[in-house]
Amino acid sequence: MKNTLGDLNNHLFAQLERLGDEDIKGEELQEEITRAKAISDIATQIISNGSLVLKAETFMQEYLPAGLDSKRDKDGSKNSKKFPPMLRASFLDE
């Protein structure tokens, strides 16, 4: 199963259309509202998870130890920002 953020967007808009249906009333509308809240809660978690993955990737690109990244200093030597000492042991097996 490979869902994308585009799929999530489509689900959210489909739910919005169902909520906007003026023919839905009473208990059926209440069920749709409950379903919409559940979908919204899950969507929030999916987006939060995607944001965390993006931050982790950005962090790794920025702080890879020298020699592992493709960034080069002005003199041509490989370089990266200093990896925070408190994280070195966890990420670099030091």
PyMOL Python script that loads the backbone (N, CA, C, O; Angstrom):
from pymol import cmd

cmd.read_pdbstr("""\
ATOM      1  N   MET A   1       0.847  -1.173   0.000  1.00  0.00           N
ATOM      2  CA  MET A   1       0.000   0.000   0.000  1.00  0.00           C
ATOM      3  C   MET A   1       0.892   1.235   0.000  1.00  0.00           C
ATOM      4  O   MET A   1       1.650   1.460   0.943  1.00  0.00           O
ATOM      5  N   LYS A   2       0.800   2.025  -1.048  1.00  0.00           N
ATOM      6  CA  LYS A   2       1.595   3.248  -1.163  1.00  0.00           C
ATOM      7  C   LYS A   2       0.653   4.425  -1.350  1.00  0.00           C
ATOM      8  O   LYS A   2       0.184   4.699  -2.455  1.00  0.00           O
ATOM      9  N   ASN A   3       0.390   5.107  -0.261  1.00  0.00           N
ATOM     10  CA  ASN A   3      -0.425   6.310  -0.331  1.00  0.00           C
ATOM     11  C   ASN A   3       0.490   7.519  -0.357  1.00  0.00           C
ATOM     12  O   ASN A   3       1.589   7.492   0.196  1.00  0.00           O
ATOM     13  N   THR A   4       0.039   8.560  -0.992  1.00  0.00           N
ATOM     14  CA  THR A   4       0.836   9.770  -1.108  1.00  0.00           C
ATOM     15  C   THR A   4       0.106  10.925  -0.430  1.00  0.00           C
ATOM     16  O   THR A   4      -1.058  10.804  -0.049  1.00  0.00           O
ATOM     17  N   LEU A   5       0.811  12.046  -0.288  1.00  0.00           N
ATOM     18  CA  LEU A   5       0.157  13.235   0.247  1.00  0.00           C
ATOM     19  C   LEU A   5      -0.927  13.722  -0.714  1.00  0.00           C
ATOM     20  O   LEU A   5      -1.895  14.354  -0.290  1.00  0.00           O
ATOM     21  N   GLY A   6      -0.769  13.434  -1.985  1.00  0.00           N
ATOM     22  CA  GLY A   6      -1.824  13.748  -2.950  1.00  0.00           C
ATOM     23  C   GLY A   6      -3.083  12.947  -2.667  1.00  0.00           C
ATOM     24  O   GLY A   6      -4.194  13.469  -2.767  1.00  0.00           O
ATOM     25  N   ASP A   7      -2.907  11.665  -2.311  1.00  0.00           N
ATOM     26  CA  ASP A   7      -4.057  10.831  -1.941  1.00  0.00           C
ATOM     27  C   ASP A   7      -4.748  11.391  -0.698  1.00  0.00           C
ATOM     28  O   ASP A   7      -5.976  11.454  -0.627  1.00  0.00           O
ATOM     29  N   LEU A   8      -3.940  11.795   0.273  1.00  0.00           N
ATOM     30  CA  LEU A   8      -4.500  12.389   1.493  1.00  0.00           C
ATOM     31  C   LEU A   8      -5.299  13.639   1.150  1.00  0.00           C
ATOM     32  O   LEU A   8      -6.402  13.838   1.659  1.00  0.00           O
ATOM     33  N   ASN A   9      -4.751  14.462   0.304  1.00  0.00           N
ATOM     34  CA  ASN A   9      -5.442  15.680  -0.119  1.00  0.00           C
ATOM     35  C   ASN A   9      -6.783  15.344  -0.771  1.00  0.00           C
ATOM     36  O   ASN A   9      -7.792  15.998  -0.508  1.00  0.00           O
ATOM     37  N   ASN A  10      -6.781  14.322  -1.620  1.00  0.00           N
ATOM     38  CA  ASN A  10      -8.029  13.906  -2.273  1.00  0.00           C
ATOM     39  C   ASN A  10      -9.060  13.422  -1.253  1.00  0.00           C
ATOM     40  O   ASN A  10     -10.242  13.748  -1.366  1.00  0.00           O
ATOM     41  N   HIS A  11      -8.620  12.648  -0.261  1.00  0.00           N
ATOM     42  CA  HIS A  11      -9.528  12.162   0.787  1.00  0.00           C
ATOM     43  C   HIS A  11     -10.121  13.330   1.581  1.00  0.00           C
ATOM     44  O   HIS A  11     -11.312  13.342   1.894  1.00  0.00           O
ATOM     45  N   LEU A  12      -9.278  14.301   1.897  1.00  0.00           N
ATOM     46  CA  LEU A  12      -9.755  15.448   2.671  1.00  0.00           C
ATOM     47  C   LEU A  12     -10.789  16.253   1.888  1.00  0.00           C
ATOM     48  O   LEU A  12     -11.795  16.683   2.452  1.00  0.00           O
ATOM     49  N   PHE A  13     -10.548  16.457   0.601  1.00  0.00           N
ATOM     50  CA  PHE A  13     -11.518  17.202  -0.207  1.00  0.00           C
ATOM     51  C   PHE A  13     -12.803  16.400  -0.426  1.00  0.00           C
ATOM     52  O   PHE A  13     -13.890  16.975  -0.480  1.00  0.00           O
ATOM     53  N   ALA A  14     -12.683  15.087  -0.552  1.00  0.00           N
ATOM     54  CA  ALA A  14     -13.886  14.256  -0.683  1.00  0.00           C
ATOM     55  C   ALA A  14     -14.727  14.350   0.587  1.00  0.00           C
ATOM     56  O   ALA A  14     -15.953  14.432   0.520  1.00  0.00           O
ATOM     57  N   GLN A  15     -14.068  14.338   1.740  1.00  0.00           N
ATOM     58  CA  GLN A  15     -14.791  14.460   3.005  1.00  0.00           C
ATOM     59  C   GLN A  15     -15.450  15.830   3.109  1.00  0.00           C
ATOM     60  O   GLN A  15     -16.580  15.944   3.584  1.00  0.00           O
ATOM     61  N   LEU A  16     -14.753  16.860   2.668  1.00  0.00           N
ATOM     62  CA  LEU A  16     -15.314  18.211   2.686  1.00  0.00           C
ATOM     63  C   LEU A  16     -16.570  18.277   1.809  1.00  0.00           C
ATOM     64  O   LEU A  16     -17.553  18.921   2.176  1.00  0.00           O
ATOM     65  N   GLU A  17     -16.534  17.620   0.668  1.00  0.00           N
ATOM     66  CA  GLU A  17     -17.710  17.586  -0.209  1.00  0.00           C
ATOM     67  C   GLU A  17     -18.876  16.878   0.470  1.00  0.00           C
ATOM     68  O   GLU A  17     -20.016  17.333   0.376  1.00  0.00           O
ATOM     69  N   ARG A  18     -18.596  15.751   1.164  1.00  0.00           N
ATOM     70  CA  ARG A  18     -19.669  15.041   1.863  1.00  0.00           C
ATOM     71  C   ARG A  18     -20.278  15.917   2.955  1.00  0.00           C
ATOM     72  O   ARG A  18     -21.493  15.913   3.153  1.00  0.00           O
ATOM     73  N   LEU A  19     -19.432  16.666   3.663  1.00  0.00           N
ATOM     74  CA  LEU A  19     -19.945  17.548   4.717  1.00  0.00           C
ATOM     75  C   LEU A  19     -20.775  18.687   4.135  1.00  0.00           C
ATOM     76  O   LEU A  19     -21.691  19.188   4.787  1.00  0.00           O
ATOM     77  N   GLY A  20     -20.456  19.091   2.919  1.00  0.00           N
ATOM     78  CA  GLY A  20     -21.189  20.180   2.275  1.00  0.00           C
ATOM     79  C   GLY A  20     -22.483  19.755   1.607  1.00  0.00           C
ATOM     80  O   GLY A  20     -23.238  20.596   1.119  1.00  0.00           O
ATOM     81  N   ASP A  21     -22.745  18.453   1.582  1.00  0.00           N
ATOM     82  CA  ASP A  21     -23.972  17.935   0.958  1.00  0.00           C
ATOM     83  C   ASP A  21     -25.185  18.342   1.792  1.00  0.00           C
ATOM     84  O   ASP A  21     -25.352  17.874   2.918  1.00  0.00           O
ATOM     85  N   GLU A  22     -26.023  19.204   1.245  1.00  0.00           N
ATOM     86  CA  GLU A  22     -27.181  19.712   1.978  1.00  0.00           C
ATOM     87  C   GLU A  22     -28.280  18.673   2.162  1.00  0.00           C
ATOM     88  O   GLU A  22     -29.202  18.890   2.948  1.00  0.00           O
ATOM     89  N   ASP A  23     -28.201  17.558   1.460  1.00  0.00           N
ATOM     90  CA  ASP A  23     -29.204  16.505   1.605  1.00  0.00           C
ATOM     91  C   ASP A  23     -28.951  15.634   2.835  1.00  0.00           C
ATOM     92  O   ASP A  23     -29.837  14.897   3.268  1.00  0.00           O
ATOM     93  N   ILE A  24     -27.753  15.718   3.393  1.00  0.00           N
ATOM     94  CA  ILE A  24     -27.437  14.929   4.587  1.00  0.00           C
ATOM     95  C   ILE A  24     -27.897  15.701   5.814  1.00  0.00           C
ATOM     96  O   ILE A  24     -27.517  16.852   6.026  1.00  0.00           O
ATOM     97  N   LYS A  25     -28.720  15.040   6.613  1.00  0.00           N
ATOM     98  CA  LYS A  25     -29.273  15.702   7.799  1.00  0.00           C
ATOM     99  C   LYS A  25     -29.316  14.723   8.969  1.00  0.00           C
ATOM    100  O   LYS A  25     -29.157  13.514   8.800  1.00  0.00           O
ATOM    101  N   GLY A  26     -29.532  15.275  10.143  1.00  0.00           N
ATOM    102  CA  GLY A  26     -29.767  14.470  11.341  1.00  0.00           C
ATOM    103  C   GLY A  26     -28.628  13.539  11.706  1.00  0.00           C
ATOM    104  O   GLY A  26     -27.463  13.934  11.748  1.00  0.00           O
ATOM    105  N   GLU A  27     -28.993  12.291  11.968  1.00  0.00           N
ATOM    106  CA  GLU A  27     -28.016  11.299  12.431  1.00  0.00           C
ATOM    107  C   GLU A  27     -26.949  11.012  11.374  1.00  0.00           C
ATOM    108  O   GLU A  27     -25.781  10.805  11.705  1.00  0.00           O
ATOM    109  N   GLU A  28     -27.345  11.000  10.126  1.00  0.00           N
ATOM    110  CA  GLU A  28     -26.390  10.768   9.038  1.00  0.00           C
ATOM    111  C   GLU A  28     -25.335  11.888   8.995  1.00  0.00           C
ATOM    112  O   GLU A  28     -24.150  11.628   8.785  1.00  0.00           O
ATOM    113  N   LEU A  29     -25.781  13.125   9.195  1.00  0.00           N
ATOM    114  CA  LEU A  29     -24.853  14.259   9.238  1.00  0.00           C
ATOM    115  C   LEU A  29     -23.919  14.128  10.441  1.00  0.00           C
ATOM    116  O   LEU A  29     -22.721  14.390  10.336  1.00  0.00           O
ATOM    117  N   GLN A  30     -24.475  13.721  11.583  1.00  0.00           N
ATOM    118  CA  GLN A  30     -23.660  13.552  12.781  1.00  0.00           C
ATOM    119  C   GLN A  30     -22.587  12.481  12.555  1.00  0.00           C
ATOM    120  O   GLN A  30     -21.444  12.650  12.978  1.00  0.00           O
ATOM    121  N   GLU A  31     -22.950  11.393  11.896  1.00  0.00           N
ATOM    122  CA  GLU A  31     -21.976  10.343  11.572  1.00  0.00           C
ATOM    123  C   GLU A  31     -20.880  10.883  10.649  1.00  0.00           C
ATOM    124  O   GLU A  31     -19.702  10.564  10.813  1.00  0.00           O
ATOM    125  N   GLU A  32     -21.280  11.693   9.691  1.00  0.00           N
ATOM    126  CA  GLU A  32     -20.308  12.266   8.749  1.00  0.00           C
ATOM    127  C   GLU A  32     -19.362  13.226   9.470  1.00  0.00           C
ATOM    128  O   GLU A  32     -18.170  13.267   9.165  1.00  0.00           O
ATOM    129  N   ILE A  33     -19.880  13.987  10.414  1.00  0.00           N
ATOM    130  CA  ILE A  33     -19.046  14.898  11.204  1.00  0.00           C
ATOM    131  C   ILE A  33     -18.044  14.107  12.045  1.00  0.00           C
ATOM    132  O   ILE A  33     -16.875  14.482  12.136  1.00  0.00           O
ATOM    133  N   THR A  34     -18.494  13.029  12.650  1.00  0.00           N
ATOM    134  CA  THR A  34     -17.597  12.167  13.441  1.00  0.00           C
ATOM    135  C   THR A  34     -16.522  11.567  12.552  1.00  0.00           C
ATOM    136  O   THR A  34     -15.352  11.526  12.931  1.00  0.00           O
ATOM    137  N   ARG A  35     -16.910  11.104  11.376  1.00  0.00           N
ATOM    138  CA  ARG A  35     -15.952  10.544  10.419  1.00  0.00           C
ATOM    139  C   ARG A  35     -14.946  11.615   9.986  1.00  0.00           C
ATOM    140  O   ARG A  35     -13.750  11.340   9.891  1.00  0.00           O
ATOM    141  N   ALA A  36     -15.424  12.822   9.725  1.00  0.00           N
ATOM    142  CA  ALA A  36     -14.544  13.911   9.304  1.00  0.00           C
ATOM    143  C   ALA A  36     -13.524  14.234  10.379  1.00  0.00           C
ATOM    144  O   ALA A  36     -12.362  14.496  10.069  1.00  0.00           O
ATOM    145  N   LYS A  37     -13.942  14.217  11.646  1.00  0.00           N
ATOM    146  CA  LYS A  37     -13.004  14.480  12.735  1.00  0.00           C
ATOM    147  C   LYS A  37     -11.939  13.398  12.788  1.00  0.00           C
ATOM    148  O   LYS A  37     -10.759  13.700  12.964  1.00  0.00           O
ATOM    149  N   ALA A  38     -12.337  12.151  12.639  1.00  0.00           N
ATOM    150  CA  ALA A  38     -11.369  11.053  12.653  1.00  0.00           C
ATOM    151  C   ALA A  38     -10.383  11.179  11.497  1.00  0.00           C
ATOM    152  O   ALA A  38      -9.180  10.990  11.680  1.00  0.00           O
ATOM    153  N   ILE A  39     -10.884  11.494  10.320  1.00  0.00           N
ATOM    154  CA  ILE A  39     -10.017  11.667   9.150  1.00  0.00           C
ATOM    155  C   ILE A  39      -9.055  12.832   9.374  1.00  0.00           C
ATOM    156  O   ILE A  39      -7.870  12.741   9.051  1.00  0.00           O
ATOM    157  N   SER A  40      -9.572  13.918   9.927  1.00  0.00           N
ATOM    158  CA  SER A  40      -8.736  15.092  10.202  1.00  0.00           C
ATOM    159  C   SER A  40      -7.636  14.766  11.212  1.00  0.00           C
ATOM    160  O   SER A  40      -6.493  15.188  11.040  1.00  0.00           O
ATOM    161  N   ASP A  41      -7.970  14.028  12.252  1.00  0.00           N
ATOM    162  CA  ASP A  41      -6.972  13.643  13.262  1.00  0.00           C
ATOM    163  C   ASP A  41      -5.869  12.788  12.652  1.00  0.00           C
ATOM    164  O   ASP A  41      -4.688  12.997  12.927  1.00  0.00           O
ATOM    165  N   ILE A  42      -6.257  11.831  11.829  1.00  0.00           N
ATOM    166  CA  ILE A  42      -5.266  10.968  11.181  1.00  0.00           C
ATOM    167  C   ILE A  42      -4.426  11.773  10.192  1.00  0.00           C
ATOM    168  O   ILE A  42      -3.212  11.585  10.114  1.00  0.00           O
ATOM    169  N   ALA A  43      -5.061  12.663   9.439  1.00  0.00           N
ATOM    170  CA  ALA A  43      -4.330  13.505   8.485  1.00  0.00           C
ATOM    171  C   ALA A  43      -3.296  14.366   9.206  1.00  0.00           C
ATOM    172  O   ALA A  43      -2.181  14.549   8.717  1.00  0.00           O
ATOM    173  N   THR A  44      -3.669  14.886  10.356  1.00  0.00           N
ATOM    174  CA  THR A  44      -2.735  15.693  11.142  1.00  0.00           C
ATOM    175  C   THR A  44      -1.513  14.872  11.535  1.00  0.00           C
ATOM    176  O   THR A  44      -0.390  15.373  11.477  1.00  0.00           O
ATOM    177  N   GLN A  45      -1.712  13.633  11.931  1.00  0.00           N
ATOM    178  CA  GLN A  45      -0.600  12.759  12.306  1.00  0.00           C
ATOM    179  C   GLN A  45       0.274  12.430  11.093  1.00  0.00           C
ATOM    180  O   GLN A  45       1.500  12.402  11.200  1.00  0.00           O
ATOM    181  N   ILE A  46      -0.345  12.184   9.960  1.00  0.00           N
ATOM    182  CA  ILE A  46       0.415  11.890   8.739  1.00  0.00           C
ATOM    183  C   ILE A  46       1.284  13.081   8.356  1.00  0.00           C
ATOM    184  O   ILE A  46       2.457  12.919   8.016  1.00  0.00           O
ATOM    185  N   ILE A  47       0.708  14.269   8.411  1.00  0.00           N
ATOM    186  CA  ILE A  47       1.458  15.479   8.062  1.00  0.00           C
ATOM    187  C   ILE A  47       2.578  15.720   9.072  1.00  0.00           C
ATOM    188  O   ILE A  47       3.684  16.101   8.691  1.00  0.00           O
ATOM    189  N   SER A  48       2.302  15.503  10.339  1.00  0.00           N
ATOM    190  CA  SER A  48       3.322  15.662  11.382  1.00  0.00           C
ATOM    191  C   SER A  48       4.466  14.682  11.165  1.00  0.00           C
ATOM    192  O   SER A  48       5.633  15.048  11.309  1.00  0.00           O
ATOM    193  N   ASN A  49       4.144  13.452  10.823  1.00  0.00           N
ATOM    194  CA  ASN A  49       5.170  12.447  10.563  1.00  0.00           C
ATOM    195  C   ASN A  49       6.010  12.838   9.350  1.00  0.00           C
ATOM    196  O   ASN A  49       7.234  12.708   9.372  1.00  0.00           O
ATOM    197  N   GLY A  50       5.358  13.314   8.296  1.00  0.00           N
ATOM    198  CA  GLY A  50       6.088  13.766   7.109  1.00  0.00           C
ATOM    199  C   GLY A  50       7.023  14.914   7.426  1.00  0.00           C
ATOM    200  O   GLY A  50       8.136  14.976   6.905  1.00  0.00           O
ATOM    201  N   SER A  51       6.578  15.817   8.272  1.00  0.00           N
ATOM    202  CA  SER A  51       7.408  16.949   8.685  1.00  0.00           C
ATOM    203  C   SER A  51       8.628  16.463   9.465  1.00  0.00           C
ATOM    204  O   SER A  51       9.732  16.971   9.272  1.00  0.00           O
ATOM    205  N   LEU A  52       8.434  15.485  10.342  1.00  0.00           N
ATOM    206  CA  LEU A  52       9.551  14.928  11.102  1.00  0.00           C
ATOM    207  C   LEU A  52      10.564  14.252  10.184  1.00  0.00           C
ATOM    208  O   LEU A  52      11.770  14.412  10.369  1.00  0.00           O
ATOM    209  N   VAL A  53      10.091  13.507   9.210  1.00  0.00           N
ATOM    210  CA  VAL A  53      10.984  12.848   8.250  1.00  0.00           C
ATOM    211  C   VAL A  53      11.785  13.891   7.472  1.00  0.00           C
ATOM    212  O   VAL A  53      12.987  13.724   7.262  1.00  0.00           O
ATOM    213  N   LEU A  54      11.123  14.959   7.049  1.00  0.00           N
ATOM    214  CA  LEU A  54      11.807  16.023   6.326  1.00  0.00           C
ATOM    215  C   LEU A  54      12.864  16.696   7.207  1.00  0.00           C
ATOM    216  O   LEU A  54      13.973  16.963   6.745  1.00  0.00           O
ATOM    217  N   LYS A  55      12.530  16.970   8.464  1.00  0.00           N
ATOM    218  CA  LYS A  55      13.499  17.579   9.383  1.00  0.00           C
ATOM    219  C   LYS A  55      14.693  16.660   9.597  1.00  0.00           C
ATOM    220  O   LYS A  55      15.832  17.125   9.633  1.00  0.00           O
ATOM    221  N   ALA A  56      14.445  15.365   9.740  1.00  0.00           N
ATOM    222  CA  ALA A  56      15.538  14.410   9.938  1.00  0.00           C
ATOM    223  C   ALA A  56      16.448  14.367   8.715  1.00  0.00           C
ATOM    224  O   ALA A  56      17.671  14.338   8.853  1.00  0.00           O
ATOM    225  N   GLU A  57      15.869  14.362   7.538  1.00  0.00           N
ATOM    226  CA  GLU A  57      16.665  14.346   6.305  1.00  0.00           C
ATOM    227  C   GLU A  57      17.476  15.635   6.177  1.00  0.00           C
ATOM    228  O   GLU A  57      18.649  15.602   5.808  1.00  0.00           O
ATOM    229  N   THR A  58      16.847  16.762   6.483  1.00  0.00           N
ATOM    230  CA  THR A  58      17.551  18.039   6.443  1.00  0.00           C
ATOM    231  C   THR A  58      18.710  18.036   7.424  1.00  0.00           C
ATOM    232  O   THR A  58      19.809  18.483   7.096  1.00  0.00           O
ATOM    233  N   PHE A  59      18.469  17.536   8.617  1.00  0.00           N
ATOM    234  CA  PHE A  59      19.507  17.452   9.639  1.00  0.00           C
ATOM    235  C   PHE A  59      20.677  16.595   9.164  1.00  0.00           C
ATOM    236  O   PHE A  59      21.836  16.985   9.305  1.00  0.00           O
ATOM    237  N   MET A  60      20.374  15.442   8.606  1.00  0.00           N
ATOM    238  CA  MET A  60      21.441  14.543   8.150  1.00  0.00           C
ATOM    239  C   MET A  60      22.227  15.173   7.002  1.00  0.00           C
ATOM    240  O   MET A  60      23.449  15.032   6.950  1.00  0.00           O
ATOM    241  N   GLN A  61      21.560  15.858   6.092  1.00  0.00           N
ATOM    242  CA  GLN A  61      22.265  16.513   4.995  1.00  0.00           C
ATOM    243  C   GLN A  61      23.174  17.627   5.513  1.00  0.00           C
ATOM    244  O   GLN A  61      24.256  17.858   4.974  1.00  0.00           O
ATOM    245  N   GLU A  62      22.733  18.296   6.540  1.00  0.00           N
ATOM    246  CA  GLU A  62      23.478  19.432   7.067  1.00  0.00           C
ATOM    247  C   GLU A  62      24.628  19.012   7.979  1.00  0.00           C
ATOM    248  O   GLU A  62      25.663  19.677   8.024  1.00  0.00           O
ATOM    249  N   TYR A  63      24.447  17.908   8.705  1.00  0.00           N
ATOM    250  CA  TYR A  63      25.413  17.547   9.739  1.00  0.00           C
ATOM    251  C   TYR A  63      26.146  16.228   9.502  1.00  0.00           C
ATOM    252  O   TYR A  63      26.754  15.698  10.432  1.00  0.00           O
ATOM    253  N   LEU A  64      26.108  15.692   8.304  1.00  0.00           N
ATOM    254  CA  LEU A  64      26.870  14.473   8.050  1.00  0.00           C
ATOM    255  C   LEU A  64      28.340  14.722   8.381  1.00  0.00           C
ATOM    256  O   LEU A  64      28.857  15.806   8.111  1.00  0.00           O
ATOM    257  N   PRO A  65      29.006  13.752   8.951  1.00  0.00           N
ATOM    258  CA  PRO A  65      30.419  13.960   9.268  1.00  0.00           C
ATOM    259  C   PRO A  65      31.243  14.174   8.000  1.00  0.00           C
ATOM    260  O   PRO A  65      30.891  13.683   6.928  1.00  0.00           O
ATOM    261  N   ALA A  66      32.334  14.909   8.138  1.00  0.00           N
ATOM    262  CA  ALA A  66      33.223  15.181   6.999  1.00  0.00           C
ATOM    263  C   ALA A  66      33.620  13.861   6.354  1.00  0.00           C
ATOM    264  O   ALA A  66      33.888  12.877   7.044  1.00  0.00           O
ATOM    265  N   GLY A  67      33.653  13.848   5.033  1.00  0.00           N
ATOM    266  CA  GLY A  67      34.024  12.637   4.316  1.00  0.00           C
ATOM    267  C   GLY A  67      32.831  11.840   3.831  1.00  0.00           C
ATOM    268  O   GLY A  67      32.970  11.016   2.927  1.00  0.00           O
ATOM    269  N   LEU A  68      31.666  12.062   4.408  1.00  0.00           N
ATOM    270  CA  LEU A  68      30.485  11.315   3.990  1.00  0.00           C
ATOM    271  C   LEU A  68      29.538  12.139   3.133  1.00  0.00           C
ATOM    272  O   LEU A  68      28.698  11.586   2.423  1.00  0.00           O
ATOM    273  N   ASP A  69      29.668  13.444   3.196  1.00  0.00           N
ATOM    274  CA  ASP A  69      28.754  14.256   2.402  1.00  0.00           C
ATOM    275  C   ASP A  69      29.444  14.757   1.140  1.00  0.00           C
ATOM    276  O   ASP A  69      30.650  14.586   0.960  1.00  0.00           O
ATOM    277  N   SER A  70      28.665  15.370   0.284  1.00  0.00           N
ATOM    278  CA  SER A  70      29.217  15.814  -0.991  1.00  0.00           C
ATOM    279  C   SER A  70      29.543  17.308  -0.999  1.00  0.00           C
ATOM    280  O   SER A  70      29.978  17.838  -2.021  1.00  0.00           O
ATOM    281  N   LYS A  71      29.338  17.989   0.127  1.00  0.00           N
ATOM    282  CA  LYS A  71      29.652  19.410   0.198  1.00  0.00           C
ATOM    283  C   LYS A  71      31.165  19.601   0.242  1.00  0.00           C
ATOM    284  O   LYS A  71      31.877  18.828   0.883  1.00  0.00           O
ATOM    285  N   ARG A  72      31.642  20.619  -0.433  1.00  0.00           N
ATOM    286  CA  ARG A  72      33.073  20.913  -0.415  1.00  0.00           C
ATOM    287  C   ARG A  72      33.287  22.357   0.022  1.00  0.00           C
ATOM    288  O   ARG A  72      32.507  23.254  -0.299  1.00  0.00           O
ATOM    289  N   ASP A  73      34.365  22.543   0.762  1.00  0.00           N
ATOM    290  CA  ASP A  73      34.745  23.877   1.207  1.00  0.00           C
ATOM    291  C   ASP A  73      35.354  24.639   0.028  1.00  0.00           C
ATOM    292  O   ASP A  73      35.552  24.065  -1.043  1.00  0.00           O
ATOM    293  N   LYS A  74      35.650  25.910   0.214  1.00  0.00           N
ATOM    294  CA  LYS A  74      36.234  26.728  -0.850  1.00  0.00           C
ATOM    295  C   LYS A  74      37.576  26.169  -1.324  1.00  0.00           C
ATOM    296  O   LYS A  74      37.932  26.320  -2.493  1.00  0.00           O
ATOM    297  N   ASP A  75      38.320  25.527  -0.424  1.00  0.00           N
ATOM    298  CA  ASP A  75      39.625  24.978  -0.806  1.00  0.00           C
ATOM    299  C   ASP A  75      39.508  23.595  -1.450  1.00  0.00           C
ATOM    300  O   ASP A  75      40.521  22.979  -1.780  1.00  0.00           O
ATOM    301  N   GLY A  76      38.274  23.104  -1.631  1.00  0.00           N
ATOM    302  CA  GLY A  76      38.064  21.817  -2.278  1.00  0.00           C
ATOM    303  C   GLY A  76      37.972  20.644  -1.320  1.00  0.00           C
ATOM    304  O   GLY A  76      37.634  19.534  -1.732  1.00  0.00           O
ATOM    305  N   SER A  77      38.271  20.875  -0.036  1.00  0.00           N
ATOM    306  CA  SER A  77      38.191  19.773   0.921  1.00  0.00           C
ATOM    307  C   SER A  77      36.739  19.545   1.335  1.00  0.00           C
ATOM    308  O   SER A  77      35.929  20.472   1.359  1.00  0.00           O
ATOM    309  N   LYS A  78      36.431  18.292   1.658  1.00  0.00           N
ATOM    310  CA  LYS A  78      35.082  17.987   2.111  1.00  0.00           C
ATOM    311  C   LYS A  78      34.894  18.573   3.495  1.00  0.00           C
ATOM    312  O   LYS A  78      35.811  18.579   4.318  1.00  0.00           O
ATOM    313  N   ASN A  79      33.692  19.065   3.737  1.00  0.00           N
ATOM    314  CA  ASN A  79      33.430  19.706   5.016  1.00  0.00           C
ATOM    315  C   ASN A  79      31.943  19.601   5.324  1.00  0.00           C
ATOM    316  O   ASN A  79      31.119  19.453   4.421  1.00  0.00           O
ATOM    317  N   SER A  80      31.615  19.678   6.586  1.00  0.00           N
ATOM    318  CA  SER A  80      30.222  19.776   7.004  1.00  0.00           C
ATOM    319  C   SER A  80      30.188  20.521   8.318  1.00  0.00           C
ATOM    320  O   SER A  80      31.217  20.714   8.966  1.00  0.00           O
ATOM    321  N   LYS A  81      29.003  20.935   8.705  1.00  0.00           N
ATOM    322  CA  LYS A  81      28.881  21.610   9.990  1.00  0.00           C
ATOM    323  C   LYS A  81      29.265  20.638  11.096  1.00  0.00           C
ATOM    324  O   LYS A  81      29.200  19.421  10.923  1.00  0.00           O
ATOM    325  N   LYS A  82      29.659  21.185  12.212  1.00  0.00           N
ATOM    326  CA  LYS A  82      30.051  20.347  13.342  1.00  0.00           C
ATOM    327  C   LYS A  82      28.820  19.618  13.875  1.00  0.00           C
ATOM    328  O   LYS A  82      27.795  20.228  14.181  1.00  0.00           O
ATOM    329  N   PHE A  83      28.949  18.325  13.974  1.00  0.00           N
ATOM    330  CA  PHE A  83      27.877  17.483  14.487  1.00  0.00           C
ATOM    331  C   PHE A  83      27.790  17.694  15.992  1.00  0.00           C
ATOM    332  O   PHE A  83      28.814  17.578  16.665  1.00  0.00           O
ATOM    333  N   PRO A  84      26.626  17.996  16.557  1.00  0.00           N
ATOM    334  CA  PRO A  84      26.526  18.239  17.993  1.00  0.00           C
ATOM    335  C   PRO A  84      27.053  17.047  18.798  1.00  0.00           C
ATOM    336  O   PRO A  84      26.633  15.915  18.562  1.00  0.00           O
ATOM    337  N   PRO A  85      27.972  17.288  19.750  1.00  0.00           N
ATOM    338  CA  PRO A  85      28.603  16.207  20.509  1.00  0.00           C
ATOM    339  C   PRO A  85      27.613  15.265  21.183  1.00  0.00           C
ATOM    340  O   PRO A  85      27.839  14.056  21.223  1.00  0.00           O
ATOM    341  N   MET A  86      26.525  15.803  21.709  1.00  0.00           N
ATOM    342  CA  MET A  86      25.572  14.940  22.413  1.00  0.00           C
ATOM    343  C   MET A  86      24.868  13.966  21.469  1.00  0.00           C
ATOM    344  O   MET A  86      24.264  12.995  21.925  1.00  0.00           O
ATOM    345  N   LEU A  87      24.938  14.212  20.169  1.00  0.00           N
ATOM    346  CA  LEU A  87      24.306  13.315  19.209  1.00  0.00           C
ATOM    347  C   LEU A  87      25.296  12.394  18.511  1.00  0.00           C
ATOM    348  O   LEU A  87      24.893  11.425  17.868  1.00  0.00           O
ATOM    349  N   ARG A  88      26.574  12.683  18.629  1.00  0.00           N
ATOM    350  CA  ARG A  88      27.575  11.883  17.927  1.00  0.00           C
ATOM    351  C   ARG A  88      27.465  10.408  18.284  1.00  0.00           C
ATOM    352  O   ARG A  88      27.467   9.558  17.394  1.00  0.00           O
ATOM    353  N   ALA A  89      27.368  10.092  19.569  1.00  0.00           N
ATOM    354  CA  ALA A  89      27.329   8.700  20.004  1.00  0.00           C
ATOM    355  C   ALA A  89      26.103   7.977  19.433  1.00  0.00           C
ATOM    356  O   ALA A  89      26.195   6.825  19.009  1.00  0.00           O
ATOM    357  N   SER A  90      24.986   8.649  19.427  1.00  0.00           N
ATOM    358  CA  SER A  90      23.756   8.016  18.944  1.00  0.00           C
ATOM    359  C   SER A  90      23.753   7.765  17.447  1.00  0.00           C
ATOM    360  O   SER A  90      23.300   6.716  16.989  1.00  0.00           O
ATOM    361  N   PHE A  91      24.258   8.728  16.683  1.00  0.00           N
ATOM    362  CA  PHE A  91      24.174   8.633  15.234  1.00  0.00           C
ATOM    363  C   PHE A  91      25.422   8.081  14.555  1.00  0.00           C
ATOM    364  O   PHE A  91      25.350   7.549  13.448  1.00  0.00           O
ATOM    365  N   LEU A  92      26.557   8.210  15.219  1.00  0.00           N
ATOM    366  CA  LEU A  92      27.818   7.849  14.555  1.00  0.00           C
ATOM    367  C   LEU A  92      28.515   6.662  15.211  1.00  0.00           C
ATOM    368  O   LEU A  92      29.654   6.352  14.863  1.00  0.00           O
ATOM    369  N   ASP A  93      27.856   5.995  16.150  1.00  0.00           N
ATOM    370  CA  ASP A  93      28.437   4.838  16.854  1.00  0.00           C
ATOM    371  C   ASP A  93      29.798   5.145  17.444  1.00  0.00           C
ATOM    372  O   ASP A  93      30.722   4.340  17.334  1.00  0.00           O
ATOM    373  N   GLU A  94      29.927   6.295  18.063  1.00  0.00           N
ATOM    374  CA  GLU A  94      31.195   6.664  18.698  1.00  0.00           C
ATOM    375  C   GLU A  94      31.110   6.471  20.190  1.00  0.00           C
ATOM    376  O   GLU A  94      32.081   6.729  20.902  1.00  0.00           O
TER     377      GLU A  94
END
""", "prot")
cmd.dss("prot")
cmd.show_as("cartoon", "prot")
cmd.util.cbc("prot")
cmd.orient("prot")
